[in-house]
Structures are given as C-alpha cells and as structure tokens.
Amino acid sequence: MLPTAPNGQPTLLLDSGLSVRPWTEGDDLRLLEVWGDPENSMHHQDRSLLRPSSNAPWSRCIVAEASGVPVAAATMFRSSLHPDRLSFYVEVAPEHRRRGVAAQLLQILEAEVPNCDVQSLKARCAKGSAAQCFLKDNGFRKVQHSREVIIHPDSLPVPDVENLPIDLEEIATGSVELTELVADFYNTVHDWDRAEMTLGRAQQMLLSAESGATGAVVLRSTAAADSADEEASGPILAFAISYTPERTDAPADVLMGWDPKLDQEHAEQAVMQLLGLVAARYPVSVEVDDSMAPLKRITDVLGEQDAAEIDFEALIYVRDTP
C-alpha cells in the first residue's frame, strides 16, 4: 500500500523527485492540460481506463505529480473477460520521460496486486512509440499486432446476391442467433489471450446501444436452407456490426466477423462478399488482428492495391509469470 502523508493522502516519492498518490476526481482534466489531446481512438480508449481504484472488480490507479501538478498516471486492473492477465497502462508527459518514472509506477502497482493466481500482465501501445521501447525494456514480449484499416468504397467486387447462394439480411442487434455467433467468434480469435465472452457480455459490450452499436447485417448461405421451406433461413456466414450512428464523410466503424466453424477459404470468401456489399458506396473502418487471418489477408491485398490504408497500428505485449 502507498504510505500515508500527514494530510491523510497516501503519497510516495520517486527517485525522479515526483510524488505519487492515488487517482482522484478531476485528474483526467488536469492531465489533459499537460498531455494534450489523444493521438487516435486507441489512445482515447486507453486514457479512459484511468479512473479511481476499486476492489470489485480489482483495479489500482496512481498519479505522479511534479510540484503539485499531475504529469503521469498508471493503472492496472483485472478483467473478467480476459481473466488470465492483468491489464496495465501508463502515460508520462514527454518532458518527464526517460527518467524511470513509468518503470517505478509499474513497480508500485505490482506491489498492489492481490495475492492470487493472476500475476501475468498485458499492455498495448502504438507501433514505434516510446511505450513500445519501455515494454521491451521491462520484460514484455509481443503477442499480437492490431491495425485499424480504412477500406475505400468500391474497392471490392459487389457480389450478385440474386444469382449466388447467399443472402444479405439486416438483423436486430438483440438477435440471439447473432449474439451467439459474435460470442463464439470473439472467443475464437482471442485464443492468444483467452476470453470468456458470454452471451450477456456480447450483448452488453458489442451489441447494445450503450456499446455504440447502431445496426447489423449478416450474409447467409441460401444453399444450406431447406428447399422445402421457403421461409427457412440459412446459416450466417459473416456479420458486420456498425458503430456509426449517422452517414458522414468519415469512415463507418464496423466490426467484421464470420462463423469460426468455416474453413479458411470459405471464411475469406464470405468476408470478402460481405465487405464488398457494406463498402460498396462508403468507406468503412475495420479492426484487424493477426489472429483474424481471413480478414487480414483481404486487407493486406487491398493495401497493396492502394484500395485500403492503415489508420493506426497497435501492438500488444505480455509478461507472463513462470
């Protein structure tokens, strides 16, 4: 635990002369004045992880000050979705970097970790950033490469739905069928960081209005439908969930996924067909991890053809305990 100063506020003095205390209300605004605006959406999401400490779920967040002005912050927390590793994030104002501040904040948080079987850590950073060097220097190894890819409109052939054994269908985000597929897909593509995505979590985190989901479409196979029942629906091959409420000039944020039971060839074909439909007129932005092989192959080819561009890249590093 952090030592307590005479005023009752826990503090700790770093080798750099900075004092450390728990996160308090208003620190986000005070740090924003020093750090400046986030560089991209991933940076914004990471900063949102900085919040008051909690025991249920377990999390710790601390702030480093220089002469009473917050200049750095770090957090470590446990997620029920990815239970095998604790997440870590730290940010230090540029003028205070290369002084060991981030490493000391990491040590302080590690000392706060409860006595449990989860001691491994994970963190993500922008490719080529100072954070990447910090993670390497502190024993973390890279396990995943993620990128946000913008696909230009009309960059893929639009499939002839009328004459192919497929059907494009708008589907409610509350659909049990869609929710089951989304949960299965998420767990499958996160085998590198075991996930426990349940139906309830999929609804809350990926499909609810609170998550930003505004609509979904699916690509179905009509070849598998029972020809004796014209109302029967074939299985979903791929899905696209939109997180953009209104049509703007900016690319629409879309979560692309597919039935993980499909083999690689058929999964890639289904994703390409659905992407051709959703990106026929407007640009779309998709997150692509190395574990999403069918989608990665498609976006890599589009990138080589200048039909897609990488908005930003992120790397995920882990430090596992023996």
C-alpha positions as CSV (number, residue, x, y, z in Angstrom):
1,M,0.0,0.0,0.0
2,L,1.1,3.6,-0.6
3,P,2.4,5.3,2.5
4,T,0.2,8.0,4.0
5,A,1.3,11.6,4.3
6,P,0.4,13.8,7.3
7,N,-2.7,15.2,5.4
8,G,-4.1,11.7,5.1
9,Q,-3.4,11.4,1.4
10,P,-1.2,8.4,0.5
11,T,2.0,9.5,-1.2
12,L,5.3,8.1,-2.3
13,L,8.4,10.0,-3.5
14,L,10.1,8.6,-6.7
15,D,13.8,8.7,-7.5
16,S,13.0,11.4,-10.0
17,G,11.6,13.6,-7.3
18,L,7.9,13.2,-8.3
19,S,5.4,12.3,-5.7
20,V,2.8,9.6,-6.3
21,R,-0.7,9.4,-5.0
22,P,-4.0,7.6,-5.8
23,W,-6.1,8.9,-8.7
24,T,-8.7,11.4,-7.7
25,E,-11.7,13.1,-9.4
26,G,-10.6,15.7,-11.9
27,D,-7.2,14.2,-12.6
28,D,-8.3,13.4,-16.2
29,L,-8.8,17.1,-16.9
30,R,-5.6,18.1,-15.2
31,L,-3.5,15.6,-17.1
32,L,-5.2,16.6,-20.4
33,E,-3.7,20.1,-19.9
34,V,-0.2,18.5,-19.7
35,W,-0.6,15.6,-22.1
36,G,-2.7,17.3,-24.8
37,D,-5.3,15.6,-26.9
38,P,-5.1,11.8,-27.6
39,E,-3.5,10.9,-30.9
40,N,-6.1,8.4,-32.0
41,S,-9.2,6.4,-30.9
42,M,-7.0,3.7,-29.3
43,H,-5.2,6.4,-27.3
44,H,-8.5,7.8,-26.2
45,Q,-9.8,4.4,-25.1
46,D,-6.6,3.7,-23.1
47,R,-6.8,7.0,-21.3
48,S,-10.4,6.2,-20.3
49,L,-9.0,3.3,-18.3
50,L,-7.6,5.8,-15.8
51,R,-10.1,6.0,-13.0
52,P,-10.4,5.7,-9.2
53,S,-9.2,2.4,-7.7
54,S,-11.6,-0.4,-6.9
55,N,-11.7,-3.8,-5.2
56,A,-14.7,-5.2,-7.2
57,P,-13.5,-5.5,-9.9
58,W,-9.9,-5.1,-8.7
59,S,-8.1,-2.1,-10.1
60,R,-5.5,0.4,-9.0
61,C,-4.7,3.8,-10.5
62,I,-2.0,6.2,-9.4
63,V,-0.8,9.7,-10.4
64,A,2.7,11.2,-10.3
65,E,3.0,14.9,-9.6
66,A,5.7,17.5,-10.1
67,S,5.3,20.4,-7.6
68,G,1.6,19.5,-7.2
69,V,1.0,19.3,-11.0
70,P,-0.1,15.8,-12.3
71,V,2.4,14.7,-15.1
72,A,2.0,10.9,-15.2
73,A,-0.6,8.2,-14.4
74,A,-0.7,4.4,-14.5
75,T,-3.4,1.8,-13.9
76,M,-3.5,-1.9,-13.5
77,F,-6.8,-3.9,-13.4
78,R,-8.3,-7.3,-13.7
79,S,-10.9,-8.1,-16.4
80,S,-13.5,-10.9,-16.2
81,L,-13.5,-11.1,-20.0
82,H,-9.8,-11.9,-20.2
83,P,-9.1,-13.5,-16.8
84,D,-5.5,-14.8,-17.3
85,R,-3.7,-11.5,-17.3
86,L,-3.9,-8.1,-15.6
87,S,-4.1,-5.1,-18.0
88,F,-1.5,-2.3,-17.5
89,Y,-1.4,1.2,-18.9
90,V,0.9,4.1,-18.2
91,E,1.5,7.5,-19.7
92,V,4.1,10.1,-18.8
93,A,4.4,13.7,-20.0
94,P,7.2,14.0,-22.6
95,E,9.4,16.2,-20.5
96,H,9.4,13.6,-17.7
97,R,10.2,10.6,-19.9
98,R,13.5,8.6,-19.8
99,R,13.8,9.2,-16.1
100,G,12.4,5.8,-15.0
101,V,9.0,7.2,-14.0
102,A,7.0,4.6,-15.9
103,A,9.1,1.7,-14.5
104,Q,8.7,2.9,-10.9
105,L,4.9,3.4,-11.4
106,L,4.8,-0.2,-12.7
107,Q,6.7,-1.5,-9.6
108,I,4.3,0.4,-7.3
109,L,1.2,-1.2,-9.0
110,E,2.8,-4.6,-9.0
111,A,3.2,-4.4,-5.2
112,E,-0.5,-3.7,-5.0
113,V,-1.5,-6.8,-6.9
114,P,-3.6,-9.1,-4.7
115,N,-2.3,-12.5,-3.7
116,C,-3.9,-14.5,-6.4
117,D,-3.1,-16.8,-9.3
118,V,-3.2,-13.9,-11.8
119,Q,0.2,-12.2,-11.9
120,S,0.8,-12.0,-15.6
121,L,0.5,-8.6,-17.3
122,K,-0.5,-7.3,-20.7
123,A,-0.3,-3.8,-22.3
124,R,-0.8,-2.3,-25.7
125,C,1.0,0.5,-27.4
126,A,1.2,2.3,-30.7
127,K,3.7,0.8,-33.1
128,G,7.1,2.6,-33.0
129,S,6.1,4.6,-29.8
130,A,8.2,5.2,-26.7
131,A,5.8,2.9,-24.9
132,Q,6.9,0.0,-27.1
133,C,10.6,0.5,-26.1
134,F,9.5,0.7,-22.4
135,L,7.6,-2.6,-22.6
136,K,10.5,-4.4,-24.3
137,D,13.0,-3.0,-21.7
138,N,10.7,-4.2,-18.9
139,G,10.4,-7.9,-19.9
140,F,7.3,-7.8,-22.0
141,R,7.1,-9.7,-25.3
142,K,4.9,-9.0,-28.3
143,V,2.0,-11.4,-28.9
144,Q,-0.4,-9.5,-31.2
145,H,-0.4,-6.9,-33.9
146,S,-3.6,-5.0,-34.5
147,R,-4.4,-2.3,-37.0
148,E,-7.3,-0.1,-37.9
149,V,-7.8,-0.4,-41.7
150,I,-9.9,2.0,-43.8
151,I,-11.3,0.3,-46.9
152,H,-12.1,2.6,-49.7
153,P,-15.6,2.4,-51.3
154,D,-16.0,0.2,-54.4
155,S,-12.6,-1.4,-53.7
156,L,-14.1,-5.0,-53.7
157,P,-16.4,-6.6,-56.2
158,V,-20.1,-6.4,-55.2
159,P,-21.4,-9.9,-55.2
160,D,-24.5,-10.7,-57.3
161,V,-26.8,-11.7,-54.4
162,E,-29.6,-12.5,-56.8
163,N,-27.7,-15.2,-58.6
164,L,-25.4,-16.6,-55.8
165,P,-26.4,-18.9,-53.0
166,I,-26.1,-16.0,-50.5
167,D,-28.5,-13.5,-49.0
168,L,-27.8,-10.2,-47.3
169,E,-30.1,-9.6,-44.3
170,E,-30.5,-6.7,-41.8
171,I,-30.7,-8.3,-38.4
172,A,-31.6,-6.9,-35.0
173,T,-28.6,-6.5,-32.7
174,G,-30.6,-8.2,-30.0
175,S,-30.9,-11.4,-32.0
176,V,-29.9,-14.5,-30.1
177,E,-28.6,-16.1,-33.2
178,L,-26.3,-13.1,-33.9
179,T,-25.2,-12.8,-30.2
180,E,-24.2,-16.5,-30.1
181,L,-22.1,-16.1,-33.3
182,V,-20.5,-12.9,-32.1
183,A,-19.5,-14.5,-28.7
184,D,-18.2,-17.6,-30.5
185,F,-16.2,-15.5,-33.0
186,Y,-14.7,-13.3,-30.2
187,N,-13.6,-16.3,-28.1
188,T,-12.1,-18.0,-31.2
189,V,-10.0,-15.1,-32.5
190,H,-8.7,-14.3,-28.9
191,D,-7.2,-17.7,-28.3
192,W,-3.9,-15.9,-27.8
193,D,-5.4,-14.1,-24.7
194,R,-8.1,-16.5,-23.5
195,A,-11.5,-14.8,-23.5
196,E,-14.7,-15.7,-21.6
197,M,-17.2,-13.9,-23.8
198,T,-20.7,-14.9,-22.8
199,L,-24.0,-14.1,-24.5
200,G,-24.6,-11.4,-21.8
201,R,-21.2,-9.8,-22.3
202,A,-21.5,-9.9,-26.1
203,Q,-24.8,-8.1,-25.8
204,Q,-23.5,-5.5,-23.3
205,M,-20.1,-4.9,-24.8
206,L,-20.6,-5.3,-28.6
207,L,-24.3,-5.2,-29.5
208,S,-26.1,-2.9,-27.1
209,A,-26.9,0.8,-27.8
210,E,-24.6,1.6,-24.9
211,S,-21.7,0.0,-26.7
212,G,-22.4,2.3,-29.7
213,A,-23.9,-0.5,-31.9
214,T,-26.4,1.1,-34.3
215,G,-27.2,-1.8,-36.7
216,A,-26.1,-5.1,-38.1
217,V,-26.2,-7.0,-41.3
218,V,-25.4,-10.7,-42.0
219,L,-24.5,-12.8,-45.0
220,R,-26.4,-16.0,-45.1
221,S,-26.0,-19.1,-47.1
222,T,-29.1,-20.0,-49.0
223,A,-27.7,-23.2,-50.3
224,A,-27.9,-24.7,-46.9
225,A,-31.5,-23.7,-46.4
226,D,-34.3,-26.4,-46.5
227,S,-35.7,-26.0,-50.0
228,A,-39.0,-27.4,-48.8
229,D,-39.4,-24.5,-46.5
230,E,-39.2,-21.1,-48.4
231,E,-39.3,-19.3,-45.0
232,A,-36.2,-21.1,-43.6
233,S,-33.1,-19.1,-43.2
234,G,-29.7,-20.5,-44.0
235,P,-26.8,-20.2,-41.5
236,I,-25.0,-17.0,-41.0
237,L,-21.6,-17.0,-42.8
238,A,-20.4,-13.5,-41.8
239,F,-21.6,-10.4,-39.9
240,A,-21.0,-6.7,-39.9
241,I,-21.9,-4.5,-36.9
242,S,-21.9,-0.7,-37.4
243,Y,-21.0,1.7,-34.6
244,T,-21.6,4.9,-36.7
245,P,-25.0,6.5,-35.9
246,E,-25.2,8.7,-39.0
247,R,-23.8,8.8,-42.5
248,T,-20.8,11.2,-42.5
249,D,-17.8,11.7,-44.7
250,A,-15.8,9.8,-42.1
251,P,-15.4,6.0,-42.5
252,A,-18.1,4.0,-40.7
253,D,-16.7,1.9,-37.8
254,V,-17.6,-1.7,-38.4
255,L,-16.9,-5.0,-36.6
256,M,-16.4,-7.7,-39.1
257,G,-16.7,-11.4,-38.2
258,W,-17.6,-14.8,-39.5
259,D,-18.6,-18.2,-38.4
260,P,-15.5,-19.7,-36.9
261,K,-16.6,-23.2,-37.9
262,L,-15.9,-22.2,-41.6
263,D,-12.6,-23.3,-43.1
264,Q,-10.2,-20.5,-44.0
265,E,-11.1,-20.5,-47.7
266,H,-14.9,-20.2,-47.1
267,A,-14.5,-17.7,-44.3
268,E,-12.4,-15.5,-46.5
269,Q,-14.9,-15.7,-49.3
270,A,-17.8,-14.8,-47.0
271,V,-15.9,-11.9,-45.5
272,M,-14.9,-10.6,-49.0
273,Q,-18.5,-10.8,-50.2
274,L,-19.9,-9.0,-47.2
275,L,-17.2,-6.3,-47.3
276,G,-18.0,-5.8,-50.9
277,L,-21.6,-5.1,-50.0
278,V,-21.1,-2.9,-47.0
279,A,-18.2,-0.9,-48.6
280,A,-19.9,-0.5,-52.0
281,R,-20.6,3.2,-51.6
282,Y,-18.9,4.5,-48.5
283,P,-15.6,3.8,-46.7
284,V,-15.5,1.6,-43.7
285,S,-13.0,1.2,-40.9
286,V,-12.3,-2.3,-39.5
287,E,-10.1,-3.5,-36.7
288,V,-7.8,-6.3,-37.9
289,D,-5.7,-8.5,-35.6
290,D,-3.2,-11.1,-36.9
291,S,-5.4,-13.7,-35.4
292,M,-8.2,-12.7,-37.9
293,A,-6.5,-14.5,-40.8
294,P,-9.3,-14.3,-43.4
295,L,-9.8,-10.5,-42.9
296,K,-6.1,-9.8,-42.6
297,R,-5.4,-11.5,-46.0
298,I,-8.1,-9.4,-47.6
299,T,-7.0,-6.1,-46.2
300,D,-3.3,-6.9,-46.9
301,V,-4.2,-7.3,-50.6
302,L,-6.3,-4.2,-50.6
303,G,-3.4,-2.3,-49.0
304,E,-1.0,-3.5,-51.8
305,Q,-3.5,-2.2,-54.3
306,D,-3.9,1.2,-52.6
307,A,-7.6,0.3,-52.0
308,A,-7.2,0.4,-48.3
309,E,-5.0,2.3,-45.8
310,I,-3.9,1.7,-42.2
311,D,-5.2,4.4,-39.9
312,F,-3.0,3.3,-37.0
313,E,-1.3,0.2,-35.7
314,A,-1.2,-1.2,-32.2
315,L,1.0,-3.9,-30.6
316,I,0.0,-6.0,-27.6
317,Y,2.8,-7.1,-25.2
318,V,2.6,-9.6,-22.3
319,R,4.8,-10.5,-19.4
320,D,3.8,-13.9,-18.2
321,T,4.8,-15.4,-14.9
322,P,6.6,-18.8,-15.0
